[in-house]
Structure formats: structure tokens, C-alpha cells
Amino acid sequence: MKKALTFLLICVICIGVVTAIVLFSQWLTDSPESSPTGRSTESIEEQ
């Protein structure tokens, strides 16, 4: 039982880390300072 809980905890941590990396990369592309081209393509898609 303890091994299952430990495995579940590791899975949750891995998912959290992956989600954080994805959100962080999206935040980097959203900021106009880092990539103005990414900003322009986003505004075109919205229209």
C-alpha cells in the first residue's frame, strides 16, 4: 500500500512539473519582449 501511495505521489509531482514547464513556456512566448513574432501570430489567429 505504501509503495502505491509513493508511486501516486511521484506521478502527481511529474504531472505538476510538466504542467509548470508548459505554462512557463507559454508565458515566455506570450511576453512581447522575448518574441514579438509569437505575439503577432497570436493576434492574427484571434481575428
N, CA, C and O atoms as a Maestro MAE file, in Angstrom:
{
 s_m_m2io_version
 :::
 2.0.0
}

f_m_ct {
 s_m_title
 :::
 protein
 m_atom[188] {
  # First column is atom index #
  i_m_mmod_type
  r_m_x_coord
  r_m_y_coord
  r_m_z_coord
  i_m_residue_number
  s_m_chain_name
  s_m_pdb_residue_name
  s_m_pdb_atom_name
  i_m_atomic_number
  :::
  1 25 0.842 -1.211 0.000 1 A "MET " " N  " 7
  2 3 0.000 0.000 0.000 1 A "MET " " CA " 6
  3 2 0.873 1.256 0.000 1 A "MET " " C  " 6
  4 15 0.595 2.230 -0.699 1 A "MET " " O  " 8
  5 25 1.939 1.202 0.807 2 A "LYS " " N  " 7
  6 3 2.815 2.375 0.886 2 A "LYS " " CA " 6
  7 2 3.502 2.636 -0.459 2 A "LYS " " C  " 6
  8 15 3.685 3.785 -0.860 2 A "LYS " " O  " 8
  9 25 3.882 1.541 -1.155 3 A "LYS " " N  " 7
  10 3 4.534 1.704 -2.464 3 A "LYS " " CA " 6
  11 2 3.579 2.366 -3.447 3 A "LYS " " C  " 6
  12 15 3.991 3.220 -4.232 3 A "LYS " " O  " 8
  13 25 2.304 1.979 -3.410 4 A "ALA " " N  " 7
  14 3 1.306 2.555 -4.316 4 A "ALA " " CA " 6
  15 2 1.152 4.047 -4.050 4 A "ALA " " C  " 6
  16 15 1.058 4.838 -4.989 4 A "ALA " " O  " 8
  17 25 1.124 4.436 -2.784 5 A "LEU " " N  " 7
  18 3 0.987 5.851 -2.436 5 A "LEU " " CA " 6
  19 2 2.213 6.632 -2.894 5 A "LEU " " C  " 6
  20 15 2.089 7.749 -3.396 5 A "LEU " " O  " 8
  21 25 3.397 6.045 -2.720 6 A "THR " " N  " 7
  22 3 4.627 6.707 -3.155 6 A "THR " " CA " 6
  23 2 4.630 6.879 -4.668 6 A "THR " " C  " 6
  24 15 5.012 7.933 -5.177 6 A "THR " " O  " 8
  25 25 4.198 5.830 -5.395 7 A "PHE " " N  " 7
  26 3 4.135 5.891 -6.858 7 A "PHE " " CA " 6
  27 2 3.153 6.964 -7.303 7 A "PHE " " C  " 6
  28 15 3.418 7.710 -8.245 7 A "PHE " " O  " 8
  29 25 2.008 7.036 -6.611 8 A "LEU " " N  " 7
  30 3 0.997 8.044 -6.939 8 A "LEU " " CA " 6
  31 2 1.555 9.446 -6.711 8 A "LEU " " C  " 6
  32 15 1.330 10.350 -7.515 8 A "LEU " " O  " 8
  33 25 2.285 9.619 -5.607 9 A "LEU " " N  " 7
  34 3 2.877 10.917 -5.287 9 A "LEU " " CA " 6
  35 2 3.875 11.330 -6.369 9 A "LEU " " C  " 6
  36 15 3.902 12.488 -6.786 9 A "LEU " " O  " 8
  37 25 4.697 10.375 -6.821 10 A "ILE " " N  " 7
  38 3 5.679 10.661 -7.876 10 A "ILE " " CA " 6
  39 2 4.965 11.061 -9.162 10 A "ILE " " C  " 6
  40 15 5.395 11.985 -9.853 10 A "ILE " " O  " 8
  41 25 3.867 10.361 -9.488 11 A "CYS " " N  " 7
  42 3 3.093 10.688 -10.697 11 A "CYS " " CA " 6
  43 2 2.547 12.109 -10.611 11 A "CYS " " C  " 6
  44 15 2.629 12.869 -11.576 11 A "CYS " " O  " 8
  45 25 1.990 12.466 -9.457 12 A "VAL " " N  " 7
  46 3 1.420 13.803 -9.274 12 A "VAL " " CA " 6
  47 2 2.510 14.865 -9.419 12 A "VAL " " C  " 6
  48 15 2.289 15.899 -10.050 12 A "VAL " " O  " 8
  49 25 3.684 14.614 -8.838 13 A "ILE " " N  " 7
  50 3 4.794 15.568 -8.926 13 A "ILE " " CA " 6
  51 2 5.247 15.720 -10.380 13 A "ILE " " C  " 6
  52 15 5.495 16.832 -10.846 13 A "ILE " " O  " 8
  53 25 5.353 14.587 -11.097 14 A "CYS " " N  " 7
  54 3 5.776 14.639 -12.510 14 A "CYS " " CA " 6
  55 2 4.781 15.434 -13.345 14 A "CYS " " C  " 6
  56 15 5.176 16.264 -14.163 14 A "CYS " " O  " 8
  57 25 3.485 15.181 -13.139 15 A "ILE " " N  " 7
  58 3 2.450 15.911 -13.882 15 A "ILE " " CA " 6
  59 2 2.534 17.400 -13.553 15 A "ILE " " C  " 6
  60 15 2.411 18.244 -14.441 15 A "ILE " " O  " 8
  61 25 2.743 17.720 -12.281 16 A "GLY " " N  " 7
  62 3 2.849 19.115 -11.867 16 A "GLY " " CA " 6
  63 2 4.043 19.808 -12.502 16 A "GLY " " C  " 6
  64 15 3.944 20.961 -12.924 16 A "GLY " " O  " 8
  65 25 5.173 19.111 -12.572 17 A "VAL " " N  " 7
  66 3 6.382 19.683 -13.177 17 A "VAL " " CA " 6
  67 2 6.168 19.920 -14.668 17 A "VAL " " C  " 6
  68 15 6.531 20.974 -15.190 17 A "VAL " " O  " 8
  69 25 5.575 18.937 -15.355 18 A "VAL " " N  " 7
  70 3 5.317 19.077 -16.796 18 A "VAL " " CA " 6
  71 2 4.359 20.238 -17.043 18 A "VAL " " C  " 6
  72 15 4.566 21.036 -17.958 18 A "VAL " " O  " 8
  73 25 3.308 20.331 -16.223 19 A "THR " " N  " 7
  74 3 2.339 21.423 -16.374 19 A "THR " " CA " 6
  75 2 3.018 22.772 -16.152 19 A "THR " " C  " 6
  76 15 2.765 23.729 -16.883 19 A "THR " " O  " 8
  77 25 3.885 22.842 -15.136 20 A "ALA " " N  " 7
  78 3 4.591 24.088 -14.841 20 A "ALA " " CA " 6
  79 2 5.494 24.489 -16.013 20 A "ALA " " C  " 6
  80 15 5.566 25.665 -16.370 20 A "ALA " " O  " 8
  81 25 6.183 23.507 -16.609 21 A "ILE " " N  " 7
  82 3 7.068 23.797 -17.744 21 A "ILE " " CA " 6
  83 2 6.258 24.297 -18.934 21 A "ILE " " C  " 6
  84 15 6.657 25.246 -19.609 21 A "ILE " " O  " 8
  85 25 5.109 23.650 -19.192 22 A "VAL " " N  " 7
  86 3 4.254 24.057 -20.321 22 A "VAL " " CA " 6
  87 2 3.725 25.469 -20.099 22 A "VAL " " C  " 6
  88 15 3.760 26.300 -21.006 22 A "VAL " " O  " 8
  89 25 3.233 25.739 -18.886 23 A "LEU " " N  " 7
  90 3 2.703 27.073 -18.586 23 A "LEU " " CA " 6
  91 2 3.807 28.121 -18.680 23 A "LEU " " C  " 6
  92 15 3.584 29.224 -19.179 23 A "LEU " " O  " 8
  93 25 5.010 27.766 -18.191 24 A "PHE " " N  " 7
  94 3 6.135 28.700 -18.223 24 A "PHE " " CA " 6
  95 2 6.544 29.015 -19.656 24 A "PHE " " C  " 6
  96 15 6.829 30.167 -19.984 24 A "PHE " " O  " 8
  97 25 6.574 27.990 -20.514 25 A "SER " " N  " 7
  98 3 6.947 28.218 -21.919 25 A "SER " " CA " 6
  99 2 5.886 29.053 -22.626 25 A "SER " " C  " 6
  100 15 6.215 29.900 -23.457 25 A "SER " " O  " 8
  101 25 4.608 28.819 -22.303 26 A "GLN " " N  " 7
  102 3 3.533 29.627 -22.885 26 A "GLN " " CA " 6
  103 2 3.658 31.074 -22.418 26 A "GLN " " C  " 6
  104 15 3.438 32.003 -23.195 26 A "GLN " " O  " 8
  105 25 4.016 31.264 -21.131 27 A "TRP " " N  " 7
  106 3 4.168 32.615 -20.587 27 A "TRP " " CA " 6
  107 2 5.330 33.333 -21.266 27 A "TRP " " C  " 6
  108 15 5.268 34.537 -21.513 27 A "TRP " " O  " 8
  109 25 6.404 32.573 -21.568 28 A "LEU " " N  " 7
  110 3 7.558 33.171 -22.246 28 A "LEU " " CA " 6
  111 2 7.181 33.615 -23.651 28 A "LEU " " C  " 6
  112 15 7.590 34.692 -24.086 28 A "LEU " " O  " 8
  113 25 6.405 32.801 -24.370 29 A "THR " " N  " 7
  114 3 6.011 33.161 -25.735 29 A "THR " " CA " 6
  115 2 4.969 34.276 -25.718 29 A "THR " " C  " 6
  116 15 4.866 35.034 -26.682 29 A "THR " " O  " 8
  117 25 4.195 34.387 -24.636 30 A "ASP " " N  " 7
  118 3 3.174 35.434 -24.539 30 A "ASP " " CA " 6
  119 2 3.799 36.808 -24.309 30 A "ASP " " C  " 6
  120 15 3.261 37.816 -24.767 30 A "ASP " " O  " 8
  121 25 4.941 36.858 -23.595 31 A "SER " " N  " 7
  122 3 5.555 38.145 -23.293 31 A "SER " " CA " 6
  123 2 6.137 38.762 -24.564 31 A "SER " " C  " 6
  124 15 6.911 38.105 -25.260 31 A "SER " " O  " 8
  125 25 5.782 40.014 -24.885 32 A "PRO " " N  " 7
  126 3 6.236 40.644 -26.131 32 A "PRO " " CA " 6
  127 2 7.743 40.880 -26.192 32 A "PRO " " C  " 6
  128 15 8.306 40.956 -27.284 32 A "PRO " " O  " 8
  129 25 8.414 40.998 -25.028 33 A "GLU " " N  " 7
  130 3 9.853 41.272 -25.018 33 A "GLU " " CA " 6
  131 2 10.654 40.109 -25.605 33 A "GLU " " C  " 6
  132 15 11.600 40.318 -26.365 33 A "GLU " " O  " 8
  133 25 10.267 38.883 -25.248 34 A "SER " " N  " 7
  134 3 11.044 37.716 -25.667 34 A "SER " " CA " 6
  135 2 10.827 37.387 -27.142 34 A "SER " " C  " 6
  136 15 11.789 37.094 -27.852 34 A "SER " " O  " 8
  137 25 9.572 37.432 -27.617 35 A "SER " " N  " 7
  138 3 9.312 37.080 -29.017 35 A "SER " " CA " 6
  139 2 8.142 37.883 -29.575 35 A "SER " " C  " 6
  140 15 6.987 37.497 -29.394 35 A "SER " " O  " 8
  141 25 8.423 38.989 -30.247 36 A "PRO " " N  " 7
  142 3 7.350 39.799 -30.839 36 A "PRO " " CA " 6
  143 2 6.638 39.074 -31.978 36 A "PRO " " C  " 6
  144 15 5.471 39.350 -32.258 36 A "PRO " " O  " 8
  145 25 7.339 38.145 -32.637 37 A "THR " " N  " 7
  146 3 6.726 37.398 -33.743 37 A "THR " " CA " 6
  147 2 5.619 36.490 -33.218 37 A "THR " " C  " 6
  148 15 4.566 36.370 -33.843 37 A "THR " " O  " 8
  149 25 5.854 35.848 -32.066 38 A "GLY " " N  " 7
  150 3 4.835 34.982 -31.484 38 A "GLY " " CA " 6
  151 2 3.595 35.771 -31.123 38 A "GLY " " C  " 6
  152 15 2.475 35.273 -31.228 38 A "GLY " " O  " 8
  153 25 3.804 37.013 -30.696 39 A "ARG " " N  " 7
  154 3 2.690 37.883 -30.332 39 A "ARG " " CA " 6
  155 2 1.842 38.205 -31.560 39 A "ARG " " C  " 6
  156 15 0.614 38.170 -31.491 39 A "ARG " " O  " 8
  157 25 2.486 38.516 -32.674 40 A "SER " " N  " 7
  158 3 1.756 38.915 -33.880 40 A "SER " " CA " 6
  159 2 0.949 37.744 -34.445 40 A "SER " " C  " 6
  160 15 -0.179 37.932 -34.902 40 A "SER " " O  " 8
  161 25 1.522 36.530 -34.414 41 A "THR " " N  " 7
  162 3 0.793 35.373 -34.938 41 A "THR " " CA " 6
  163 2 -0.428 35.092 -34.080 41 A "THR " " C  " 6
  164 15 -1.466 34.678 -34.596 41 A "THR " " O  " 8
  165 25 -0.315 35.311 -32.769 42 A "GLU " " N  " 7
  166 3 -1.452 35.092 -31.873 42 A "GLU " " CA " 6
  167 2 -2.584 36.055 -32.196 42 A "GLU " " C  " 6
  168 15 -3.743 35.645 -32.257 42 A "GLU " " O  " 8
  169 25 -2.267 37.331 -32.405 43 A "SER " " N  " 7
  170 3 -3.300 38.331 -32.681 43 A "SER " " CA " 6
  171 2 -3.978 38.048 -34.022 43 A "SER " " C  " 6
  172 15 -5.166 38.322 -34.192 43 A "SER " " O  " 8
  173 25 -3.218 37.499 -34.974 44 A "ILE " " N  " 7
  174 3 -3.800 37.163 -36.288 44 A "ILE " " CA " 6
  175 2 -4.802 36.018 -36.116 44 A "ILE " " C  " 6
  176 15 -5.876 36.032 -36.717 44 A "ILE " " O  " 8
  177 25 -4.441 35.021 -35.287 45 A "GLU " " N  " 7
  178 3 -5.327 33.882 -35.063 45 A "GLU " " CA " 6
  179 2 -6.619 34.314 -34.390 45 A "GLU " " C  " 6
  180 15 -7.681 33.758 -34.671 45 A "GLU " " O  " 8
  181 25 -6.539 35.303 -33.501 46 A "GLU " " N  " 7
  182 3 -7.720 35.757 -32.765 46 A "GLU " " CA " 6
  183 2 -8.744 36.414 -33.683 46 A "GLU " " C  " 6
  184 15 -9.947 36.297 -33.446 46 A "GLU " " O  " 8
  185 25 -8.289 37.097 -34.719 47 A "GLN " " N  " 7
  186 3 -9.209 37.830 -35.595 47 A "GLN " " CA " 6
  187 2 -10.051 36.909 -36.470 47 A "GLN " " C  " 6
  188 15 -10.869 37.384 -37.258 47 A "GLN " " O  " 8
  :::
 }
 m_bond[187] {
  # First column is bond index #
  i_m_from
  i_m_to
  i_m_order
  :::
  1 1 2 1
  2 2 3 1
  3 3 4 2
  4 3 5 1
  5 5 6 1
  6 6 7 1
  7 7 8 2
  8 7 9 1
  9 9 10 1
  10 10 11 1
  11 11 12 2
  12 11 13 1
  13 13 14 1
  14 14 15 1
  15 15 16 2
  16 15 17 1
  17 17 18 1
  18 18 19 1
  19 19 20 2
  20 19 21 1
  21 21 22 1
  22 22 23 1
  23 23 24 2
  24 23 25 1
  25 25 26 1
  26 26 27 1
  27 27 28 2
  28 27 29 1
  29 29 30 1
  30 30 31 1
  31 31 32 2
  32 31 33 1
  33 33 34 1
  34 34 35 1
  35 35 36 2
  36 35 37 1
  37 37 38 1
  38 38 39 1
  39 39 40 2
  40 39 41 1
  41 41 42 1
  42 42 43 1
  43 43 44 2
  44 43 45 1
  45 45 46 1
  46 46 47 1
  47 47 48 2
  48 47 49 1
  49 49 50 1
  50 50 51 1
  51 51 52 2
  52 51 53 1
  53 53 54 1
  54 54 55 1
  55 55 56 2
  56 55 57 1
  57 57 58 1
  58 58 59 1
  59 59 60 2
  60 59 61 1
  61 61 62 1
  62 62 63 1
  63 63 64 2
  64 63 65 1
  65 65 66 1
  66 66 67 1
  67 67 68 2
  68 67 69 1
  69 69 70 1
  70 70 71 1
  71 71 72 2
  72 71 73 1
  73 73 74 1
  74 74 75 1
  75 75 76 2
  76 75 77 1
  77 77 78 1
  78 78 79 1
  79 79 80 2
  80 79 81 1
  81 81 82 1
  82 82 83 1
  83 83 84 2
  84 83 85 1
  85 85 86 1
  86 86 87 1
  87 87 88 2
  88 87 89 1
  89 89 90 1
  90 90 91 1
  91 91 92 2
  92 91 93 1
  93 93 94 1
  94 94 95 1
  95 95 96 2
  96 95 97 1
  97 97 98 1
  98 98 99 1
  99 99 100 2
  100 99 101 1
  101 101 102 1
  102 102 103 1
  103 103 104 2
  104 103 105 1
  105 105 106 1
  106 106 107 1
  107 107 108 2
  108 107 109 1
  109 109 110 1
  110 110 111 1
  111 111 112 2
  112 111 113 1
  113 113 114 1
  114 114 115 1
  115 115 116 2
  116 115 117 1
  117 117 118 1
  118 118 119 1
  119 119 120 2
  120 119 121 1
  121 121 122 1
  122 122 123 1
  123 123 124 2
  124 123 125 1
  125 125 126 1
  126 126 127 1
  127 127 128 2
  128 127 129 1
  129 129 130 1
  130 130 131 1
  131 131 132 2
  132 131 133 1
  133 133 134 1
  134 134 135 1
  135 135 136 2
  136 135 137 1
  137 137 138 1
  138 138 139 1
  139 139 140 2
  140 139 141 1
  141 141 142 1
  142 142 143 1
  143 143 144 2
  144 143 145 1
  145 145 146 1
  146 146 147 1
  147 147 148 2
  148 147 149 1
  149 149 150 1
  150 150 151 1
  151 151 152 2
  152 151 153 1
  153 153 154 1
  154 154 155 1
  155 155 156 2
  156 155 157 1
  157 157 158 1
  158 158 159 1
  159 159 160 2
  160 159 161 1
  161 161 162 1
  162 162 163 1
  163 163 164 2
  164 163 165 1
  165 165 166 1
  166 166 167 1
  167 167 168 2
  168 167 169 1
  169 169 170 1
  170 170 171 1
  171 171 172 2
  172 171 173 1
  173 173 174 1
  174 174 175 1
  175 175 176 2
  176 175 177 1
  177 177 178 1
  178 178 179 1
  179 179 180 2
  180 179 181 1
  181 181 182 1
  182 182 183 1
  183 183 184 2
  184 183 185 1
  185 185 186 1
  186 186 187 1
  187 187 188 2
  :::
 }
}
